[in-house]
Amino acid sequence: MRHLSYCTNVHPAEDLDGIIGQFDTFASRIRSHLDTDVLGIGLWLAAPVAAELAEAPDSRRRLRRELDARGLEVVTLNGFPYAAFQAPVVKHAVYHPDWTTPERREYTLNLARILVDLLPDRAERGSISTLPFAWRTPWDRQREDVSLRRFDELAKGLADISAAAGRPVRVGLEPEPGCVVETTGQAAELVSQLDSEWIGVCVDLAHLACAWEDPAEAVARLTGAGVPIVKVQISAALEAADPSAGVLGDYVEPRFLHQTRSASGAAADDLDEAIERRLPGPWRVHYHVPLHAAPAAPLTSTVAVTRRAVRELVPVCDHFDVETYTWGVLPPAQRPGDDAALAAGIAAEMAVAHSMLAEASR
């Protein structure tokens, strides 16, 4: 059964009471906007609260009751950010700890321990997205070997958790610009070395667009290499046909890294660097923009790539998560003014995503 959710890493709460508070502030409002009996949420749990929940069955039961009481369901977790994802400055910190560390493995297994108790009865499996090994520097054969061992440990842990629960939880590495795995070609090479019963990829469609990959070729590349597509993040990136137009400066901000890629292959690790270096255009920028609202002209988004990609992915994946985490750093004219406006914006995105899935299923 296909599931659609929105990712809660857009919200800053990192303790159980704060997370439950989000359900009333945002998720219940979104469900009301969409007039649906059940709303999927792709829950983000920071490492400290994940560790607490993994050790506390009563707290997990409480979380499940709070979800059920509001008509909310969870089949997927976002395990990429480890903590403090809405801090004033995140940038490269989001890539730490990486898969060379036992902390990353244990965090991911804690998420699996939690997820098996949150899965609705109708869900056949759970999914967790994670970072694709590490940021690309420093990286060498020794770090790769250590990471491969961590993923072997992860697979064994997932097998044990899933056997006890009676339903599998699988982990998807999420290719991202600037990381060890940035493209589906790199994923086909590296992720194919991992245990495909438990580990595959999470395809983020903004990242796919930033890599200037053709969706059909990307999906064929992964499936041809035997790499399962565990999860899809429905997102759109910022695009500038003419970067010299000057309006891109409105998107330079201090919180998140906005890797920029040119159609010619030129690359910068952040938008301000791309502007300073005057990379040749056109550009695609790792800046998740709302699916339903085009940026101010002359900028556009890669939503057309998103739509094509969804058509290719519907036959091979059943977990789709809308992930626009940048609402709070959008240029002021496009930024929601309050919680109600943010909930309305996310609901509008969910409606677009639902229509994309419906079109792809015809």
C-alpha positions in Angstrom: 0.0 0.0 0.0 1.3 3.4 -0.9 1.9 6.0 1.9 2.3 9.7 1.6 3.5 11.8 4.5 5.1 15.2 5.3 8.5 15.3 7.1 8.5 17.0 10.5 12.2 18.0 10.4 10.7 21.5 9.5 9.8 21.8 13.1 12.4 22.4 15.9 11.0 20.4 18.9 13.5 17.8 20.2 11.8 16.4 23.3 8.7 14.2 23.6 6.4 16.8 24.9 7.5 19.2 22.2 7.0 16.6 19.5 3.5 15.8 20.7 2.8 19.5 20.8 3.7 19.7 17.1 0.8 17.4 16.3 -1.8 19.9 17.5 0.1 23.0 16.2 0.7 21.6 12.7 -0.3 18.0 11.8 -3.9 18.3 13.0 -4.3 21.5 11.1 -2.8 20.0 8.0 -5.2 17.0 8.2 -8.1 19.4 8.6 -7.0 21.4 5.5 -6.8 18.2 3.5 -10.1 16.8 4.9 -8.6 13.4 5.3 -9.3 10.8 8.0 -5.6 9.9 8.3 -2.5 12.0 7.7 0.9 10.5 7.3 3.8 12.2 9.0 7.5 11.4 8.4 8.6 11.8 11.9 12.1 13.3 12.7 13.4 12.4 16.2 16.7 13.9 17.3 19.2 11.5 18.8 18.6 12.3 22.5 14.8 11.7 22.4 15.3 8.7 20.1 17.6 7.1 22.7 15.0 7.8 25.5 12.2 6.4 23.5 14.1 3.3 22.5 14.7 2.5 26.2 11.1 3.3 27.3 8.2 1.1 26.1 5.7 3.2 28.0 6.9 6.4 26.2 6.6 4.6 22.9 3.1 3.5 23.7 2.2 7.1 24.8 3.6 8.4 21.4 1.5 5.9 19.5 -1.7 6.8 21.5 -1.1 10.5 20.8 -0.7 9.8 17.1 -3.8 7.6 16.9 -5.9 10.1 18.8 -5.3 12.7 16.1 -5.6 10.5 13.0 -1.9 10.5 12.3 0.2 7.6 11.1 4.0 7.0 10.9 5.6 4.5 8.4 8.8 6.4 7.9 11.4 8.3 9.9 14.0 10.8 8.8 17.3 9.8 10.3 19.5 12.1 8.4 19.8 15.0 10.8 21.2 13.7 14.1 20.2 16.7 16.2 19.5 20.5 16.3 18.4 20.6 12.6 16.6 23.9 13.1 19.4 25.6 15.0 20.5 29.1 13.9 23.5 27.6 12.0 23.5 24.0 10.7 25.6 23.9 7.5 28.1 21.0 7.6 27.1 19.9 11.1 24.2 17.9 9.6 26.7 15.4 8.3 28.0 14.5 11.8 28.2 12.0 13.2 28.7 10.1 10.0 28.7 6.3 9.2 32.3 5.9 10.4 31.0 6.3 13.9 29.1 3.9 16.2 26.9 6.8 17.2 25.3 6.9 13.8 24.7 3.2 13.8 23.1 3.2 17.2 20.9 6.3 16.4 19.6 4.5 13.4 18.9 1.3 15.3 17.1 3.3 18.0 14.9 4.7 15.3 14.1 1.2 14.1 13.2 0.1 17.6 10.8 3.0 17.9 9.3 2.7 14.4 8.2 -0.9 14.8 5.9 0.2 17.7 4.5 3.1 15.7 3.7 1.3 12.4 -0.1 1.2 11.7 -1.6 -2.2 11.3 -2.0 -1.8 7.5 1.7 -1.0 6.9 3.7 -3.8 5.5 7.1 -2.3 6.5 8.8 0.8 7.9 11.6 2.9 6.4 14.3 5.2 7.7 16.4 7.6 5.6 20.0 8.4 6.5 23.0 10.2 5.2 25.0 8.7 2.4 28.1 7.5 4.2 29.5 11.0 5.0 30.5 14.4 3.6 33.0 13.8 0.8 36.0 15.2 2.8 37.9 13.8 4.5 37.3 10.4 2.9 39.6 7.5 2.1 39.7 3.8 1.9 40.1 3.3 5.6 37.0 5.4 6.3 35.1 3.5 3.7 36.0 0.2 5.2 34.9 1.3 8.6 31.6 2.6 7.2 31.0 -0.7 5.4 31.4 -2.5 8.8 29.0 -0.2 10.4 26.4 -0.9 7.7 27.0 -4.7 8.2 26.3 -4.1 11.9 23.2 -2.1 11.0 21.8 -4.9 8.8 22.3 -7.4 11.6 20.5 -5.1 14.0 17.6 -4.4 11.6 17.2 -8.2 11.1 16.9 -8.8 14.8 14.5 -5.9 15.4 12.3 -6.8 12.4 12.2 -10.5 13.4 11.0 -9.6 16.9 8.4 -7.2 15.5 7.1 -9.4 12.6 7.5 -6.6 10.1 10.7 -5.3 8.4 12.3 -1.8 8.8 14.6 -0.9 6.0 17.1 2.0 5.7 17.7 4.2 2.7 20.9 6.1 2.1 20.0 9.5 0.7 22.3 10.7 -2.1 23.0 14.4 -1.5 25.2 17.0 -3.3 28.7 17.2 -1.8 28.5 13.8 0.0 30.4 10.6 -0.6 27.3 9.4 -2.5 26.0 12.4 -4.5 24.5 10.7 -7.6 22.6 7.5 -8.4 25.8 6.3 -10.3 27.7 6.5 -7.0 24.9 4.9 -5.2 24.8 2.0 -7.7 28.5 1.5 -7.0 28.7 1.9 -3.2 25.2 1.0 -1.9 25.2 -2.2 -4.0 27.9 -3.5 -1.6 25.5 -3.4 1.3 22.9 -6.0 2.4 20.0 -5.2 0.0 17.5 -7.0 2.2 17.8 -4.2 4.7 19.6 -1.3 3.1 18.9 0.6 -0.1 18.5 4.3 -1.1 16.2 7.1 -0.3 15.8 9.2 -3.5 15.3 12.9 -2.7 14.0 14.5 -5.8 15.5 18.0 -5.2 18.9 16.3 -4.9 18.3 14.3 -8.1 17.5 17.5 -9.9 20.6 19.3 -8.5 22.7 16.4 -10.0 21.0 17.1 -13.3 20.0 13.5 -13.6 17.3 12.2 -15.8 14.7 10.5 -13.6 14.1 7.5 -15.9 17.8 6.8 -16.3 18.4 7.2 -12.5 15.7 4.7 -11.6 17.0 2.2 -14.2 20.5 2.7 -12.9 19.5 1.8 -9.3 17.3 -1.1 -10.1 19.8 -2.4 -12.6 22.4 -2.5 -9.9 20.1 -4.3 -7.5 19.8 -1.3 -5.2 16.3 -1.1 -3.6 14.6 2.2 -3.5 13.4 2.2 0.1 11.9 5.7 0.2 11.3 8.8 -1.9 11.4 12.4 -0.7 9.2 14.5 -2.8 10.9 17.9 -3.0 11.9 20.6 -5.5 15.1 22.6 -5.8 15.6 26.2 -6.8 16.6 26.8 -10.4 18.1 29.9 -12.1 18.4 30.0 -15.9 20.4 33.2 -15.6 22.3 33.4 -12.3 23.5 36.9 -13.1 19.9 38.3 -12.7 20.8 39.2 -9.1 17.8 37.8 -7.2 19.6 34.7 -5.9 21.1 36.8 -3.2 17.7 36.8 -1.4 18.3 33.0 -0.8 21.7 33.3 0.8 21.1 32.5 4.5 23.1 31.2 7.5 21.3 28.1 8.5 21.5 25.5 5.8 24.1 24.5 3.2 22.8 25.3 -0.4 25.1 23.3 -2.7 24.9 24.7 -6.2 25.4 22.8 -9.4 25.6 24.1 -13.0 24.4 22.2 -16.0 28.0 22.3 -17.2 29.2 20.4 -14.2 30.6 23.4 -12.2 29.9 23.1 -8.5 30.0 25.1 -5.3 29.3 24.0 -1.8 27.1 26.9 -0.9 25.1 29.5 -2.8 27.1 32.5 -1.7 30.3 30.8 -3.0 28.6 30.1 -6.4 27.5 33.8 -6.6 31.1 35.0 -5.7 32.7 32.6 -8.2 30.1 33.4 -10.9 29.6 29.8 -12.0 28.2 29.4 -15.5 24.5 28.9 -15.7 22.0 27.5 -15.6 22.1 26.6 -11.9 20.2 24.2 -9.7 20.5 25.0 -6.0 20.0 22.6 -3.1 17.3 24.8 -1.6 14.0 23.0 -1.1 11.3 25.3 -2.3 7.5 24.7 -1.8 6.0 22.4 -4.3 2.9 24.5 -4.9 4.4 28.0 -5.0 6.9 29.1 -7.7 9.8 31.3 -6.6 9.7 35.0 -7.6 10.6 35.4 -11.3 13.0 35.0 -13.0 13.7 32.1 -10.7 11.9 28.8 -11.1 11.9 25.4 -9.4 12.6 21.9 -10.5 9.0 20.8 -9.8 8.7 19.5 -13.4 11.6 17.1 -12.7 9.8 16.1 -9.5 6.7 15.2 -11.4 8.6 13.1 -14.0 10.5 11.4 -11.3 7.3 10.5 -9.3 6.0 8.8 -12.5 9.2 6.6 -12.6 9.2 5.8 -8.9 5.6 4.8 -8.3 6.1 1.3 -9.7 9.2 0.6 -7.5 8.5 2.4 -4.2 5.6 2.8 -1.8 6.9 5.3 0.8 6.7 9.0 -0.3 7.6 11.8 2.1 7.2 15.6 1.3 10.4 17.2 2.6 10.5 21.0 2.5 12.4 21.9 5.6 13.4 25.4 4.5 10.1 27.3 5.2 11.7 29.3 8.0 14.6 30.6 5.9 12.7 31.5 2.7 12.9 35.1 1.6 10.6 37.2 3.9 8.0 37.7 1.2 7.5 34.0 0.8 8.0 32.9 4.4 4.9 31.9 6.5 4.0 34.6 9.0 2.8 32.2 11.7 2.1 28.5 12.6 -1.3 28.6 10.9 0.2 29.8 7.6 2.9 27.2 7.8 0.3 24.4 8.3 -1.6 25.8 5.3 1.5 25.8 3.2 2.4 22.2 4.0 -1.2 21.2 3.3 -0.9 22.8 -0.1 2.3 20.9 -0.8 0.7 17.7 0.3 -2.2 18.3 -2.1 0.3 18.7 -5.0 2.1 15.6 -4.0 -1.1 13.6 -3.8 -2.0 14.7 -7.3 1.4 13.7 -8.6 1.0 10.2 -7.1 -2.6 10.0 -8.5 -1.4 11.0 -12.0 1.5 8.5 -11.9 -0.9 5.7 -10.9 -3.2 6.1 -13.9 
